[in-house]
Amino acid sequence: MPAPPVVPPATAKRDDDGDDGPAPVGDIIVQAERLDKARAAVDPSLGASTYTLTNDAIEKRPGGETTTLAQILLQAPGVTQSGNGSLRVRAQGDLQYRINNVIVPDGLSDLGESLSARFVDRVQLVAGALPAQYGLHAGGVVNITTKSGVFDRGGQAEIYGGSQSEIEPAFEYGGAFGKTNLFVSGSYRHNDVGLSAPDRSAIPAHDRTDQFDGFGYLDRIIDDQTRVSLILGTSNERFQLPALATDPAPHGTETQNADYALANILRTAGDLTLQASAFARYSRLNTVGDRIAPSLIQAADTSGLTGGLQIEAAYVASPRHTLRSGAVISFDGGRTVSSTQVEAEHSTEHRTIATGFVQDEWRPLDGVVVNGGLRFDHVSGTGGGDRLSPRLDLIWSPGGGIDMHGGYARYFVPASQEALTLAESGGGNAGGPLHPETDDYYDIGLQRTRGGLTLGIDGYIRRSRDMLVDAPFGQGSQQLFYNFASGRSKGIEFTMTYANGPFAAWSNLSIARTEGRDIISSRALFAAPYLANIATRYVPIDQDQTATASGGVSYRLDRLRLSSDMLYGSGVRATRASGTVNDATLPNYVQINIAGLYRLSGLASKPLNLRLDLINAFNARYQLRDGTALGGGTPQLARGRGIFAGIEQLF
């Protein structure tokens, strides 16, 4: 994953279409840029593997801002998506989300599938051997920089729709009022293919969805050293649980709710920058009529509430040393009420998480950075514990556009609140409680930039004790979790980006393998022959794919922009009649998307954009899973071909 240089926010927003008007100027702009740079300096991704996309890059690609954050990140190396929508980075689904460097607490579903791209100014995926400020998640960190009324003044209204009864009205607006800046966005989406289809039906039976999302960002610049901000977000998504074409009985419904609030104060004075934040998230997953077994129907209502404080500081002690430290404390609570034809269950889970870190960014020589740190994590309750985790990263930039990095990170990964809460609704704790995972992660990479061409290569090795893995449960988004006694993962990634005037291209290739040995928790989920089969040998985990790739091109010709992107996967794991667990793979696949965007002069001479997208152009109905892998689950296939059109008026 290449790590492009950080672009100042005002510059990052400017796209190559020339439709943004003159760049904003004034004292407030200068203060906002200075405070944004100070915020970025608190949490740098030194030595990690990073992949960055700006809003302009998002708009260039098929679907543009109508896509979710998860769909955008599928164009990053090593990223795949499971049938329930959750992201996998290097086969691991354990991700932390941050908005403007403030932690968004974990919930009952992957936040990436519910976050809209409309409020994103820049998104960065950070993986590998992360610095000490990042912890409790070994999969990586998704750090989103939001749009702001300072740099994104004005708004836009859009209507988008097409195949599979897709319809999506949306809006966004940004403005600056003295020293107060505001940005808001919202959308509604309806279609007939909400969850992944269980068969090859073009329009699966009983699969409609209605989804609402809203986002608001408000900040106030107190003076040239201080800023306070507030972020509010909400999503409400209702899905029908799809039925097989041969099943005349309609299935149930699933509703996902997620609400979060992030408050922050940033103060920078001389060599010291301090950031203090409060965060909270409420999430709820409600299912009715979920077929969890051939003759067993479940209703389950699961909710979780998390709140906490995050304090981080950076101090430039000398030209050679920048010291960073911080602490996070959070309180989680979860509740589950579930019932089937034969039993009813009620459970609650509570936990406290306290973490702290220190690190030193040392520059012993020009072009050389050594970033060493140490973090401590305490997690109470089942699946928790205490752990001290060292981190060390080395970055060398000898010149000539060459950057090298290498690092080691110890990770402590407790069972998430989602894992503990949902385990109760499915009886997943039977057969042993969940254990916290401990990883030793090694990562090394090289990047070369020359002109508009950037080439990168990155390799990693991960060794795990008590490796946490998830398995699908029922027809919807519920998951159950279990531990392998040990796990191992290794891979290599190749990246390329190229830009020359109106032409841009990118490509990524990942070759990897992730395996586990001997299931030691939630053993009641698995048949005895499976448990015996893997007790003494490593087997690929369900989400393992040998090779994945992504890429695309875009070209701008005056008012017309054409683009195309693709996804390739060698297929996730399956088990054949031989009885050897995960000994086979599903067929490989290629999905190609094509888009065109034409810009006109609309109302009040503001730009009017016309978009046409052909998604999955060759109707590749590839399998996301077939239900035969170790974790089981119902079969799921990718969404079929669709033609979509949109009109967007700026104001």
C-alpha positions as CSV (number, residue, x, y, z in Angstrom):
1,M,0.0,0.0,0.0
2,P,1.7,3.2,-1.1
3,A,1.8,6.2,1.3
4,P,1.3,9.4,-0.7
5,P,2.4,12.6,1.0
6,V,-0.2,14.3,3.1
7,V,-1.9,17.1,1.1
8,P,-3.1,20.2,2.9
9,P,-6.9,20.1,3.1
10,A,-7.6,23.1,0.9
11,T,-5.4,21.7,-1.8
12,A,-6.7,18.1,-1.4
13,K,-10.3,19.3,-2.1
14,R,-9.5,21.0,-5.4
15,D,-10.2,18.6,-8.2
16,D,-9.1,18.7,-11.8
17,D,-12.4,19.8,-13.3
18,G,-12.1,23.5,-12.4
19,D,-15.6,23.6,-11.1
20,D,-14.8,24.5,-7.5
21,G,-14.3,28.2,-8.3
22,P,-11.5,30.2,-6.8
23,A,-9.8,28.7,-3.8
24,P,-11.1,30.2,-0.5
25,V,-8.8,32.7,1.1
26,G,-8.6,34.6,4.3
27,D,-7.5,34.4,8.0
28,I,-10.1,31.6,8.8
29,I,-8.7,29.5,5.9
30,V,-5.1,29.9,7.1
31,Q,-6.1,29.0,10.7
32,A,-8.2,26.0,9.6
33,E,-5.3,24.7,7.5
34,R,-2.8,25.1,10.4
35,L,-5.1,23.3,12.8
36,D,-5.7,20.5,10.3
37,K,-2.0,20.0,9.9
38,A,-1.6,20.0,13.7
39,R,-4.3,17.4,14.0
40,A,-2.6,15.2,11.4
41,A,0.7,15.4,13.3
42,V,-0.9,13.9,16.5
43,D,-1.6,10.5,14.8
44,P,0.8,9.9,11.9
45,S,1.0,6.5,10.3
46,L,4.7,6.3,10.5
47,G,6.1,3.0,9.1
48,A,2.7,1.5,8.4
49,S,1.4,0.4,5.0
50,T,-1.1,3.1,3.9
51,Y,-3.5,3.6,1.0
52,T,-5.1,7.0,0.5
53,L,-8.0,8.1,-1.7
54,T,-9.2,11.8,-2.0
55,N,-12.7,12.8,-2.8
56,D,-11.7,13.7,-6.3
57,A,-10.4,10.1,-6.8
58,I,-13.7,8.8,-5.4
59,E,-15.7,10.9,-7.8
60,K,-13.7,9.6,-10.8
61,R,-14.7,6.0,-10.2
62,P,-17.9,4.2,-11.2
63,G,-20.7,5.0,-8.7
64,G,-18.9,8.1,-7.4
65,E,-20.2,9.4,-4.1
66,T,-23.3,7.1,-4.3
67,T,-21.2,4.2,-3.1
68,T,-20.5,3.3,0.5
69,L,-17.1,3.6,2.2
70,A,-16.7,-0.2,2.0
71,Q,-17.2,-0.3,-1.8
72,I,-14.5,2.5,-2.1
73,L,-12.0,0.6,0.0
74,L,-12.4,-2.6,-2.2
75,Q,-10.0,-0.8,-4.6
76,A,-7.2,-0.9,-2.0
77,P,-4.8,-3.8,-2.0
78,G,-5.7,-6.9,0.1
79,V,-9.2,-5.7,0.8
80,T,-12.2,-8.0,0.2
81,Q,-15.8,-8.0,1.3
82,S,-17.8,-10.8,2.9
83,G,-21.4,-11.7,2.1
84,N,-22.7,-9.7,5.0
85,G,-21.0,-6.6,3.8
86,S,-18.1,-6.4,6.3
87,L,-14.6,-5.6,5.0
88,R,-11.6,-7.9,5.2
89,V,-8.1,-6.5,5.1
90,R,-5.5,-9.2,4.6
91,A,-8.3,-11.8,5.3
92,Q,-9.0,-10.1,8.7
93,G,-12.2,-8.3,9.6
94,D,-11.0,-6.6,12.7
95,L,-10.9,-2.8,11.7
96,Q,-11.0,0.4,13.7
97,Y,-12.7,3.4,12.3
98,R,-11.7,7.0,13.0
99,I,-13.2,10.3,11.8
100,N,-10.9,13.2,12.0
101,N,-8.6,11.1,14.2
102,V,-11.4,10.5,16.8
103,I,-12.2,6.8,17.5
104,V,-15.7,5.6,16.4
105,P,-16.5,2.8,18.8
106,D,-17.2,-0.7,17.6
107,G,-20.8,-1.7,17.0
108,L,-22.9,-4.6,15.9
109,S,-22.1,-4.3,12.2
110,D,-19.2,-3.1,10.0
111,L,-19.4,0.7,9.9
112,G,-17.9,0.8,6.5
113,E,-21.0,-0.5,4.8
114,S,-23.2,2.1,6.4
115,L,-21.0,5.2,6.0
116,S,-21.6,7.3,2.9
117,A,-18.8,8.6,0.7
118,R,-20.5,12.0,0.4
119,F,-18.9,13.4,3.6
120,V,-15.4,12.0,2.8
121,D,-12.7,14.5,1.8
122,R,-10.0,11.9,2.2
123,V,-9.9,8.3,3.5
124,Q,-6.8,6.4,4.5
125,L,-6.5,2.7,5.1
126,V,-3.6,2.0,7.5
127,A,-2.4,-1.7,7.9
128,G,0.6,-3.7,8.9
129,A,2.9,-2.8,11.8
130,L,1.1,0.2,13.2
131,P,2.5,2.8,15.6
132,A,1.6,2.6,19.3
133,Q,-1.4,4.9,19.2
134,Y,-3.3,2.2,17.3
135,G,-4.4,-0.9,19.1
136,L,-7.0,-3.5,19.9
137,H,-7.6,-4.1,16.2
138,A,-5.0,-6.0,14.1
139,G,-6.8,-5.7,10.8
140,G,-6.0,-2.0,10.4
141,V,-7.4,1.5,10.8
142,V,-9.7,3.4,8.5
143,N,-9.1,7.1,9.1
144,I,-11.6,9.5,7.5
145,T,-11.0,13.2,7.0
146,T,-14.4,14.9,6.6
147,K,-15.4,17.7,4.3
148,S,-15.6,21.1,6.0
149,G,-17.6,24.2,5.4
150,V,-14.4,26.1,5.2
151,F,-13.2,24.4,2.0
152,D,-16.5,23.0,0.7
153,R,-18.8,26.0,0.5
154,G,-22.1,25.5,-1.2
155,G,-24.0,22.2,-1.8
156,Q,-25.5,19.8,-4.2
157,A,-28.7,17.8,-4.7
158,E,-28.8,14.5,-6.5
159,I,-31.1,11.8,-7.6
160,Y,-29.7,8.4,-8.7
161,G,-31.3,5.1,-9.7
162,G,-31.8,2.3,-12.2
163,S,-31.8,-1.4,-12.2
164,Q,-33.2,-3.6,-9.4
165,S,-35.6,-0.7,-8.5
166,E,-32.7,1.4,-7.2
167,I,-33.6,4.9,-6.2
168,E,-31.4,7.2,-4.2
169,P,-32.1,10.9,-3.5
170,A,-29.3,12.7,-1.6
171,F,-28.0,16.1,-0.7
172,E,-25.0,17.8,0.9
173,Y,-24.2,21.4,2.0
174,G,-21.3,23.2,3.5
175,G,-20.8,26.8,4.7
176,A,-18.7,29.1,6.8
177,F,-20.3,31.7,9.1
178,G,-17.6,33.8,10.7
179,K,-15.5,31.3,12.6
180,T,-18.1,28.6,12.6
181,N,-18.0,26.0,9.9
182,L,-20.8,23.5,8.9
183,F,-21.1,20.5,6.7
184,V,-24.2,18.2,6.4
185,S,-25.2,15.4,4.1
186,G,-28.0,12.8,3.9
187,S,-29.5,10.2,1.6
188,Y,-32.2,7.6,1.3
189,R,-31.7,4.3,-0.7
190,H,-34.2,1.7,-1.9
191,N,-33.7,-1.4,-4.0
192,D,-34.7,-5.0,-4.5
193,V,-31.3,-6.6,-3.8
194,G,-30.5,-5.5,-0.2
195,L,-28.6,-8.6,1.0
196,S,-26.5,-10.9,-1.0
197,A,-28.7,-13.3,-3.0
198,P,-28.8,-17.0,-2.0
199,D,-29.1,-18.1,-5.6
200,R,-28.7,-16.9,-9.2
201,S,-32.1,-15.1,-9.4
202,A,-31.7,-11.7,-11.0
203,I,-34.1,-10.3,-8.4
204,P,-34.1,-12.5,-5.4
205,A,-37.4,-13.2,-3.7
206,H,-38.1,-11.1,-0.6
207,D,-34.8,-9.0,-0.7
208,R,-35.9,-5.3,-0.6
209,T,-34.1,-2.7,1.5
210,D,-34.7,0.8,2.7
211,Q,-31.7,2.7,4.0
212,F,-31.4,6.2,5.6
213,D,-28.2,7.9,6.6
214,G,-27.3,11.4,7.9
215,F,-24.1,13.2,8.8
216,G,-23.2,16.5,10.3
217,Y,-19.9,18.3,11.1
218,L,-19.7,21.5,13.0
219,D,-16.6,23.3,14.2
220,R,-15.7,26.6,15.8
221,I,-12.3,28.2,15.6
222,I,-11.8,29.9,19.0
223,D,-8.5,31.4,18.1
224,D,-5.5,30.6,15.8
225,Q,-4.5,27.9,18.3
226,T,-7.8,26.3,19.4
227,R,-10.7,24.6,17.7
228,V,-13.7,22.7,19.0
229,S,-15.8,20.4,16.8
230,L,-18.8,18.1,16.9
231,I,-19.7,15.2,14.6
232,L,-23.1,13.5,14.5
233,G,-23.9,10.5,12.4
234,T,-26.9,8.2,12.0
235,S,-28.0,5.3,9.8
236,N,-31.1,3.2,9.7
237,E,-31.2,0.2,7.4
238,R,-34.0,-2.3,7.0
239,F,-33.6,-5.5,5.0
240,Q,-35.8,-8.4,4.0
241,L,-34.0,-11.7,4.5
242,P,-33.9,-13.2,1.0
243,A,-35.6,-16.5,0.2
244,L,-34.6,-19.1,-2.3
245,A,-36.6,-19.0,-5.6
246,T,-37.8,-22.5,-4.7
247,D,-39.1,-21.5,-1.3
248,P,-42.7,-20.2,-1.4
249,A,-42.7,-18.9,2.2
250,P,-41.3,-15.4,2.7
251,H,-38.5,-15.1,5.2
252,G,-37.9,-12.5,7.9
253,T,-36.5,-9.0,8.3
254,E,-33.4,-7.4,9.7
255,T,-33.0,-3.8,10.9
256,Q,-29.6,-2.2,11.6
257,N,-29.4,1.1,13.5
258,A,-26.2,3.0,14.2
259,D,-25.9,6.4,15.9
260,Y,-22.6,8.0,16.9
261,A,-21.4,11.4,18.4
262,L,-17.9,12.6,18.5
263,A,-16.8,15.8,20.3
264,N,-13.3,17.2,20.1
265,I,-11.1,20.1,21.2
266,L,-7.8,20.7,19.5
267,R,-5.1,23.0,21.0
268,T,-1.7,23.7,19.5
269,A,0.7,26.1,21.1
270,G,4.4,26.2,20.1
271,D,5.8,22.7,20.1
272,L,2.9,21.1,21.9
273,T,-0.4,19.9,20.3
274,L,-3.1,18.4,22.5
275,Q,-6.3,16.7,21.3
276,A,-9.1,15.6,23.7
277,S,-12.2,13.9,22.5
278,A,-15.4,12.3,23.8
279,F,-17.2,9.6,21.8
280,A,-20.3,7.5,22.0
281,R,-22.1,5.0,19.7
282,Y,-25.4,3.2,20.0
283,S,-26.1,0.3,17.7
284,R,-28.9,-2.2,17.4
285,L,-29.5,-5.3,15.3
286,N,-33.0,-6.7,15.2
287,T,-34.0,-9.8,13.3
288,V,-37.4,-11.5,13.0
289,G,-38.0,-14.8,11.2
290,D,-34.3,-15.6,10.7
291,R,-33.8,-19.3,9.7
292,I,-30.8,-20.3,11.7
293,A,-31.3,-24.0,10.9
294,P,-33.5,-25.9,8.5
295,S,-36.4,-26.2,11.0
296,L,-35.4,-23.5,13.5
297,I,-36.6,-19.8,13.2
298,Q,-35.1,-17.2,15.5
299,A,-36.1,-13.7,16.6
300,A,-33.3,-11.7,18.2
301,D,-32.9,-8.1,19.4
302,T,-29.4,-7.1,20.2
303,S,-28.2,-3.6,21.2
304,G,-25.0,-2.1,22.4
305,L,-23.9,1.3,23.8
306,T,-20.3,2.5,24.1
307,G,-19.0,5.8,25.5
308,G,-15.5,7.0,26.3
309,L,-12.7,9.6,26.3
310,Q,-9.6,9.9,24.1
311,I,-6.7,12.2,24.9
312,E,-3.6,12.4,22.8
313,A,-0.6,14.8,22.6
314,A,2.4,15.4,20.4
315,Y,5.5,17.4,21.6
316,V,8.4,18.5,19.4
317,A,11.2,18.1,22.0
318,S,14.0,18.9,19.5
319,P,14.6,18.8,15.8
320,R,15.4,15.1,16.2
321,H,12.7,14.0,18.6
322,T,8.9,14.2,18.5
323,L,7.2,12.6,21.6
324,R,3.7,11.4,21.5
325,S,1.5,9.9,24.2
326,G,-2.2,9.3,24.9
327,A,-4.9,7.4,26.8
328,V,-8.3,6.0,26.0
329,I,-11.0,4.8,28.4
330,S,-14.3,3.4,27.3
331,F,-17.3,1.7,28.8
332,D,-19.3,-0.9,26.8
333,G,-22.7,-2.5,27.4
334,G,-24.7,-5.0,25.4
335,R,-28.0,-6.7,25.7
336,T,-29.5,-9.6,23.8
337,V,-33.1,-11.0,23.8
338,S,-33.6,-14.0,21.5
339,S,-36.2,-16.8,21.1
340,T,-36.9,-19.8,18.9
341,Q,-39.6,-22.4,18.8
342,V,-37.9,-24.3,21.6
343,E,-36.2,-21.7,23.9
344,A,-35.8,-18.1,24.9
345,E,-32.6,-16.3,26.1
346,H,-31.8,-13.0,27.7
347,S,-28.2,-11.8,28.4
348,T,-26.2,-8.7,29.1
349,E,-22.5,-7.9,28.7
350,H,-20.5,-5.1,30.3
351,R,-16.8,-4.2,30.0
352,T,-14.3,-1.5,30.6
353,I,-11.4,-0.7,28.3
354,A,-8.4,1.4,29.4
355,T,-5.3,1.9,27.2
356,G,-2.3,4.1,27.2
357,F,0.7,4.6,24.9
358,V,4.0,6.5,24.6
359,Q,6.3,6.7,21.6
360,D,9.3,8.7,20.2
361,E,9.7,9.7,16.6
362,W,13.5,9.9,16.3
363,R,15.4,11.3,13.3
364,P,19.0,10.2,13.8
365,L,20.0,11.0,10.3
366,D,18.5,13.0,7.4
367,G,16.0,10.8,5.6
368,V,15.9,8.3,8.5
369,V,13.1,8.0,11.0
370,V,12.9,5.5,13.9
371,N,9.5,5.4,15.6
372,G,9.5,3.3,18.8
373,G,6.6,3.0,21.2
374,L,4.9,1.0,23.9
375,R,1.3,0.6,24.7
376,F,-0.7,-1.0,27.6
377,D,-4.2,-2.4,27.2
378,H,-6.6,-3.5,29.9
379,V,-10.0,-5.1,28.9
380,S,-12.3,-6.4,31.6
381,G,-14.6,-9.4,31.4
382,T,-14.8,-12.4,29.2
383,G,-12.5,-12.3,26.2
384,G,-10.3,-9.6,27.8
385,G,-7.1,-9.3,29.8
386,D,-4.0,-7.1,30.2
387,R,-1.1,-6.8,27.8
388,L,2.0,-4.7,27.2
389,S,2.7,-4.3,23.4
390,P,6.0,-3.0,21.9
391,R,6.1,-1.3,18.5
392,L,9.0,-0.4,16.3
393,D,9.1,1.1,12.8
394,L,11.9,2.3,10.6
395,I,11.5,4.6,7.6
396,W,14.3,5.4,5.2
397,S,14.0,8.0,2.4
398,P,17.4,8.0,0.5
399,G,16.1,10.4,-2.2
400,G,15.3,9.9,-5.8
401,G,11.6,9.2,-5.0
402,I,12.5,6.1,-3.0
403,D,10.8,5.4,0.4
404,M,11.4,2.2,2.5
405,H,9.7,1.1,5.7
406,G,9.9,-1.9,8.0
407,G,8.3,-2.6,11.3
408,Y,7.2,-4.9,14.1
409,A,4.1,-4.7,16.2
410,R,2.7,-6.7,19.0
411,Y,-1.1,-6.7,19.0
412,F,-3.6,-7.5,21.8
413,V,-7.0,-8.1,20.3
414,P,-9.8,-8.8,22.8
415,A,-13.1,-10.4,21.7
416,S,-15.2,-7.4,20.6
417,Q,-18.4,-6.4,22.3
418,E,-20.2,-7.5,19.1
419,A,-18.6,-11.0,19.5
420,L,-19.6,-11.3,23.1
421,T,-23.1,-10.0,22.7
422,L,-24.0,-11.9,19.5
423,A,-22.5,-15.1,20.9
424,E,-25.3,-15.1,23.5
425,S,-28.1,-14.9,20.8
426,G,-26.7,-18.1,19.1
427,G,-25.4,-20.1,22.0
428,G,-21.9,-19.5,20.7
429,N,-20.2,-19.7,24.1
430,A,-21.1,-23.3,24.4
431,G,-17.9,-25.3,24.1
432,G,-15.6,-22.8,25.6
433,P,-15.5,-19.0,26.1
434,L,-13.7,-16.6,23.7
435,H,-10.1,-15.7,24.3
436,P,-8.2,-12.5,23.5
437,E,-5.9,-12.8,20.5
438,T,-2.2,-11.9,20.6
439,D,-0.3,-11.2,17.3
440,D,3.3,-10.7,16.3
441,Y,3.2,-8.7,13.1
442,Y,6.2,-8.0,10.7
443,D,5.9,-5.7,7.7
444,I,8.4,-4.4,5.2
445,G,7.8,-2.3,2.0
446,L,9.4,-0.2,-0.7
447,Q,7.9,2.6,-2.8
448,R,9.3,4.4,-5.8
449,T,7.8,7.6,-7.3
450,R,9.0,9.1,-10.6
451,G,7.0,11.7,-12.3
452,G,3.4,10.7,-12.2
453,L,4.2,7.0,-11.7
454,T,4.3,5.4,-8.2
455,L,5.2,1.7,-7.7
456,G,5.1,-0.1,-4.4
457,I,5.7,-3.5,-2.9
458,D,4.8,-4.6,0.6
459,G,5.3,-7.9,2.4
460,Y,4.0,-9.1,5.8
461,I,4.1,-12.0,8.2
462,R,1.7,-12.4,11.2
463,R,1.9,-15.1,13.9
464,S,-1.2,-15.4,16.1
465,R,-2.1,-17.0,19.4
466,D,-5.8,-17.6,20.1
467,M,-6.6,-16.2,16.6
468,L,-10.2,-14.9,16.5
469,V,-12.3,-15.8,13.5
470,D,-15.9,-15.1,12.7
471,A,-18.6,-17.3,11.1
472,P,-22.0,-16.4,9.6
473,F,-25.1,-17.1,11.7
474,G,-28.5,-17.2,10.0
475,Q,-29.5,-15.4,6.8
476,G,-28.6,-11.8,7.7
477,S,-25.6,-10.0,9.2
478,Q,-25.3,-11.8,12.5
479,Q,-21.9,-13.5,13.1
480,L,-20.5,-15.8,15.7
481,F,-16.9,-15.9,16.8
482,Y,-14.4,-18.6,17.8
483,N,-10.7,-19.0,18.4
484,F,-8.0,-21.1,16.7
485,A,-5.2,-22.0,19.2
486,S,-2.7,-20.6,16.7
487,G,-2.8,-18.8,13.4
488,R,-0.4,-17.6,10.7
489,S,-0.7,-15.3,7.8
490,K,1.7,-14.1,5.1
491,G,1.4,-12.2,2.0
492,I,2.9,-9.8,-0.6
493,E,1.2,-6.8,-2.2
494,F,2.0,-4.9,-5.4
495,T,0.6,-1.4,-6.1
496,M,0.8,1.0,-9.0
497,T,-0.7,4.5,-9.5
498,Y,-0.2,6.8,-12.5
499,A,-1.4,10.2,-13.4
500,N,-0.6,12.4,-16.4
501,G,-2.9,15.3,-17.2
502,P,-6.4,14.0,-17.9
503,F,-5.4,10.3,-17.6
504,A,-5.1,8.3,-14.4
505,A,-4.7,4.6,-13.7
506,W,-4.2,2.3,-10.7
507,S,-3.7,-1.4,-10.0
508,N,-3.2,-3.6,-7.0
509,L,-2.3,-7.3,-6.6
510,S,-2.3,-9.3,-3.4
511,I,-1.0,-12.8,-2.9
512,A,-1.7,-14.2,0.6
513,R,-2.5,-17.1,2.8
514,T,-4.1,-17.2,6.3
515,E,-4.4,-20.4,8.3
516,G,-5.5,-21.6,11.7
517,R,-5.0,-24.8,13.8
518,D,-7.2,-26.3,16.5
519,I,-10.4,-24.6,17.6
520,I,-10.4,-24.0,21.3
521,S,-13.6,-21.9,21.9
522,S,-17.2,-22.1,20.8
523,R,-16.6,-25.7,19.8
524,A,-20.3,-26.5,20.0
525,L,-20.7,-24.7,16.6
526,F,-18.7,-27.4,14.8
527,A,-19.2,-31.1,14.0
528,A,-16.8,-33.5,15.8
529,P,-15.2,-34.7,12.6
530,Y,-14.3,-31.2,11.7
531,L,-12.8,-30.5,15.1
532,A,-10.7,-33.7,14.9
533,N,-9.6,-32.9,11.4
534,I,-8.0,-29.6,12.3
535,A,-6.8,-30.3,15.8
536,T,-3.2,-31.0,14.7
537,R,-2.8,-29.3,11.4
538,Y,-3.2,-25.9,9.9
539,V,-6.2,-25.2,7.5
540,P,-7.0,-22.1,5.5
541,I,-9.6,-19.9,7.2
542,D,-13.0,-19.4,5.4
543,Q,-12.1,-15.9,4.2
544,D,-8.7,-16.9,2.7
545,Q,-8.2,-16.1,-0.9
546,T,-4.8,-16.9,-2.6
547,A,-5.0,-13.9,-5.0
548,T,-7.0,-10.7,-5.1
549,A,-6.6,-7.7,-7.5
550,S,-8.2,-4.4,-8.3
551,G,-7.5,-1.6,-10.8
552,G,-8.9,1.0,-13.1
553,V,-8.5,3.9,-15.4
554,S,-10.1,7.3,-15.9
555,Y,-9.8,9.9,-18.6
556,R,-11.2,13.4,-18.8
557,L,-12.0,15.0,-22.2
558,D,-13.2,18.6,-21.6
559,R,-16.7,18.1,-20.0
560,L,-16.7,14.3,-20.3
561,R,-15.1,11.9,-17.9
562,L,-14.9,8.2,-18.6
563,S,-13.8,5.6,-16.1
564,S,-13.7,1.9,-15.4
565,D,-12.5,-0.3,-12.6
566,M,-12.3,-4.0,-11.8
567,L,-12.2,-6.5,-9.0
568,Y,-10.6,-10.0,-9.2
569,G,-10.6,-12.8,-6.6
570,S,-9.3,-16.4,-6.8
571,G,-12.3,-17.5,-4.6
572,V,-12.8,-18.1,-0.9
573,R,-12.5,-21.5,0.7
574,A,-15.0,-24.4,0.5
575,T,-15.1,-28.0,1.6
576,R,-15.7,-30.8,-0.9
577,A,-17.0,-34.3,-0.4
578,S,-13.6,-35.6,0.5
579,G,-14.2,-34.3,4.0
580,T,-11.0,-32.3,4.3
581,V,-11.8,-29.0,5.8
582,N,-11.5,-25.9,3.5
583,D,-9.5,-28.0,1.0
584,A,-11.1,-26.3,-2.1
585,T,-11.9,-22.9,-3.4
586,L,-14.9,-21.4,-5.0
587,P,-14.5,-20.3,-8.7
588,N,-12.4,-17.2,-9.4
589,Y,-14.2,-14.1,-10.6
590,V,-13.7,-10.8,-12.4
591,Q,-16.2,-7.9,-12.0
592,I,-15.9,-4.9,-14.3
593,N,-17.6,-1.5,-13.8
594,I,-17.9,1.3,-16.4
595,A,-19.0,4.9,-15.9
596,G,-19.4,8.2,-17.7
597,L,-19.8,11.6,-16.3
598,Y,-20.8,14.7,-18.3
599,R,-20.8,18.2,-16.9
600,L,-23.2,20.9,-18.1
601,S,-24.0,24.4,-16.9
602,G,-27.1,24.2,-14.7
603,L,-29.1,26.5,-12.5
604,A,-27.6,29.9,-11.8
605,S,-24.6,28.8,-14.0
606,K,-23.7,26.2,-11.4
607,P,-22.4,22.8,-12.7
608,L,-24.9,20.1,-13.5
609,N,-23.5,16.6,-13.6
610,L,-25.0,13.7,-15.5
611,R,-23.8,10.2,-14.6
612,L,-24.3,6.8,-16.2
613,D,-22.9,3.7,-14.5
614,L,-22.8,0.1,-15.8
615,I,-22.0,-2.0,-12.7
616,N,-20.9,-5.6,-13.1
617,A,-20.9,-5.1,-16.9
618,F,-20.5,-8.8,-17.7
619,N,-23.0,-10.0,-15.1
620,A,-20.4,-12.0,-13.1
621,R,-22.7,-13.8,-10.6
622,Y,-19.8,-15.1,-8.5
623,Q,-20.2,-16.9,-5.1
624,L,-19.2,-15.1,-1.9
625,R,-19.7,-18.3,0.0
626,D,-21.5,-21.7,-0.7
627,G,-22.0,-22.8,2.9
628,T,-19.6,-25.7,2.8
629,A,-16.6,-24.0,4.5
630,L,-15.7,-24.6,8.1
631,G,-18.0,-21.7,9.4
632,G,-20.9,-22.8,7.3
633,G,-23.6,-20.2,6.5
634,T,-26.2,-19.9,3.7
635,P,-25.0,-19.5,0.1
636,Q,-24.5,-16.0,-1.1
637,L,-23.8,-14.6,-4.6
638,A,-22.7,-11.1,-5.8
639,R,-25.2,-8.7,-7.2
640,G,-25.9,-9.0,-10.9
641,R,-25.5,-6.4,-13.7
642,G,-27.1,-3.1,-13.3
643,I,-27.5,0.1,-15.3
644,F,-27.8,3.3,-13.2
645,A,-28.2,7.0,-14.0
646,G,-27.9,10.1,-11.9
647,I,-28.3,13.9,-12.1
648,E,-26.5,16.2,-9.6
649,Q,-27.1,19.9,-9.4
650,L,-24.5,22.0,-7.5
651,F,-25.6,25.2,-5.8
